[in-house]
Amino acid sequence: MITRFTDLVNGLEALGKTYEESEKVMKILRSLPSKRHTKVTAVQEAKYLTKLPLEELIGSLMTYEINLVKKQQEGEDKKKKSIALKVTTKEEEEVEEDKQSEKDEDLIIITRKFNKFMRDERFKGRRFTFGRDFSKNEFSSHGDNET
């Protein structure tokens, strides 16, 4: 944009039309798109436009554009999702399999011991209930037997 503006101004100067520095600055500020309105306002408020050199304005606008591009790239980088996959080696897989097989063996041993315990003669013929029958008033709420 700046090179095109400079070419136009140079062509007009060759034809005899000259512009003061402040006029060039104002024309550039007016030509900026509306999305850069905040920067235009900041330049107008912070600097004396009659004394602002064209090169300083161009440098300020270029710095602003560079910062905008950096912020956009950072925003895009944050939006990208990265997927991390767990990598295991054969040794780790073998260790995991060994741990699982040890757990399975322990469970088998416990089950066998429990079954042997339940087959013991002390428990033959007994039925196990896992709840109380509260319909029978064996005990009162205070622990007194009702008579």
Secondary structure as GFF3:
##gff-version 3
##sequence-region A 1 147
A	DSSP	alpha_helix	2	14	.	.	.	ID=ss1
A	DSSP	alpha_helix	21	31	.	.	.	ID=ss2
A	DSSP	three_ten_helix	34	36	.	.	.	ID=ss3
A	DSSP	alpha_helix	37	46	.	.	.	ID=ss4
A	DSSP	alpha_helix	54	79	.	.	.	ID=ss5
A	DSSP	alpha_helix	90	118	.	.	.	ID=ss6
A	DSSP	three_ten_helix	121	123	.	.	.	ID=ss7
###
